[in-house]
Amino acid sequence: GQSLEQPSEVTAVEGAIVQINCTYQTSGFYGLSWYQQHDGGAPTFLSYNALDGLEETGRFSSFLSRSDSYGYLLLQELQMKDSASYFCAASGTYKYIFGTGTRLKVLA
Amino acid sequence: DVKVTQSSRYLVKRTGEKVFLECVQDMDHENMFWYRQDPGLGLRLIYFSYDVKMKEKGDIPEGYSVSREKKERFSLILESASTNQTSMYLCASSPRTGETYEQYFGPGTRLTVT
């Protein structure tokens, strides 16, 4: 079957660095995306990795290792507004498969 | 500004009713998607469409159908609503080409079936 696994919850303090891992098992894999969703809001796109390695966008970075079927989202200099759910998604032809989401709690 | 709109934010229906959820995007995207989101289960794909009048089943199509008569509009239909279809429904769109595979989501419709 096709699945993506991520931790259900992660807690960190303001200013810290946190890593959210995602392991996947899919067919026809093109790349790994990350989305952020605040409570009551719609998911918004953060990053996409088609190739192995690290992609950096401001405080957020995303990593992919195709050989390990593994990726992670790295959030630096955590802020209270980063408290949200984060989803990894594996893209195939036309569609995505989403992970179950990681709820990040940032403590003051 | 990119926009995906959904017809209702909240909807309450009775068991057995026929329910229509509408989604409109103004980005001229070819691909459109319907997901449902439930706690602990993430986003699960119900149906998607990669062109007008084209549709493909996702992972959980049972009890649902879709319609795409115009490029900008993608409708999700619950033929006979049941209580286990109480959920948050999210519509999304994406361009056919592009390297980021970014999907743009609407605000969601929280459907309660009583």
Chai-1 contact restraints between the chains, C-beta under 6 A:
chainA,res_idxA,chainB,res_idxB,connection_type,confidence,min_distance_angstrom,max_distance_angstrom,comment,restraint_id
A,S33,B,Y101,contact,1.0,0.0,6.0,A-B,restraint_1
A,A42,B,F105,contact,1.0,0.0,6.0,A-B,restraint_2
A,A42,B,P107,contact,1.0,0.0,6.0,A-B,restraint_3
A,A42,B,G108,contact,1.0,0.0,6.0,A-B,restraint_4
A,P43,B,F105,contact,1.0,0.0,6.0,A-B,restraint_5
A,F45,B,E102,contact,1.0,0.0,6.0,A-B,restraint_6
A,Y48,B,T100,contact,1.0,0.0,6.0,A-B,restraint_7
A,Y48,B,Y101,contact,1.0,0.0,6.0,A-B,restraint_8
A,S91,B,Y101,contact,1.0,0.0,6.0,A-B,restraint_9
A,Y94,B,N31,contact,1.0,0.0,6.0,A-B,restraint_10
A,Y94,B,Y50,contact,1.0,0.0,6.0,A-B,restraint_11
A,K95,B,F48,contact,1.0,0.0,6.0,A-B,restraint_12
A,F98,B,G42,contact,1.0,0.0,6.0,A-B,restraint_13
A,F98,B,L43,contact,1.0,0.0,6.0,A-B,restraint_14
A,G99,B,G42,contact,1.0,0.0,6.0,A-B,restraint_15
A,T100,B,G42,contact,1.0,0.0,6.0,A-B,restraint_16
A,G101,B,G42,contact,1.0,0.0,6.0,A-B,restraint_17
